[in-house]
Amino acid sequence: KYSKPMGATVTGPDGSEKPVHMGSYGVGVSRLIAAIIEASHDKDGIIWPESVAPFDAGIINIRTGDAKCDAFSEELCNALTAAGLNVLYDDTDNRGGAKFAGMDLIGLPWQLTVGPRGAEAGTVEMKYRRTGEKSELSLEAAVARVVEQHTKATAF
């Protein structure tokens, strides 16, 4: 397809000019995703770089069905969404350990955990997936921290 228009030829054993056989290999989305995962993972799963993560943060509601946990998780989700972030909200009935393992496997940059004590106190446990660093912050401070880190990570 490209050899003739480009005039790319070689001299064959018989002395005649022949077009070069060429191949073109693209780098598509699936190859890029595979390369990112290969370069950025640990024993627990993917660790998405903030600039290409499918979601900016994941919310884990430890006690789905508990009115305070549900309300606080929804408030957190709404605040992050209002700040322009994409959020994955795990409100399944799975056990806490399964939720944590699933969120690690997915590898979102931030994991925000809401449990009964935190919902009562107005705090959320934050985990930065890349380092495993955890901290407990107010809802407002947690949202501000995720927004700040997201802004730094995605500024080009």
Secondary structure as the mmCIF struct_conf table of DSSP 4:
data_model
#
loop_
_struct_conf.conf_type_id
_struct_conf.id
_struct_conf.beg_label_comp_id
_struct_conf.beg_label_asym_id
_struct_conf.beg_label_seq_id
_struct_conf.end_label_comp_id
_struct_conf.end_label_asym_id
_struct_conf.end_label_seq_id
HELX_RH_AL_P HELX_RH_AL_P1 SER A 3 MET A 6
TURN_TY1_P TURN_TY1_P1 GLY A 7 GLY A 7
STRN STRN1 THR A 9 THR A 11
TURN_TY1_P TURN_TY1_P2 PRO A 13 ASP A 14
BEND BEND1 GLY A 15 GLY A 15
STRN STRN2 GLU A 17 PRO A 19
HELX_LH_PP_P HELX_LH_PP_P1 VAL A 20 HIS A 21
HELX_RH_AL_P HELX_RH_AL_P2 VAL A 29 ALA A 39
BEND BEND2 SER A 40 SER A 40
STRN STRN3 HIS A 41 ASP A 42
TURN_TY1_P TURN_TY1_P3 LYS A 43 ASP A 44
STRN STRN4 GLY A 45 ILE A 46
HELX_RH_3T_P HELX_RH_3T_P1 GLU A 50 VAL A 52
BEND BEND3 PRO A 54 ASP A 56
STRN STRN5 ALA A 57 ASN A 61
TURN_TY1_P TURN_TY1_P4 ILE A 62 GLY A 65
HELX_RH_AL_P HELX_RH_AL_P3 ALA A 67 ALA A 82
TURN_TY1_P TURN_TY1_P5 ALA A 83 GLY A 84
STRN STRN6 VAL A 87 ASP A 90
BEND BEND4 ASP A 93 ASP A 93
HELX_RH_AL_P HELX_RH_AL_P4 GLY A 96 ILE A 106
TURN_TY1_P TURN_TY1_P6 GLY A 107 GLY A 107
BEND BEND5 PRO A 109 PRO A 109
STRN STRN7 TRP A 110 VAL A 114
HELX_RH_AL_P HELX_RH_AL_P5 PRO A 116 ALA A 121
TURN_TY1_P TURN_TY1_P7 GLY A 122 GLY A 122
STRN STRN8 THR A 123 TYR A 128
TURN_TY1_P TURN_TY1_P8 ARG A 129 THR A 131
STRN STRN9 LYS A 134 SER A 138
HELX_RH_AL_P HELX_RH_AL_P6 LEU A 139 THR A 154
#
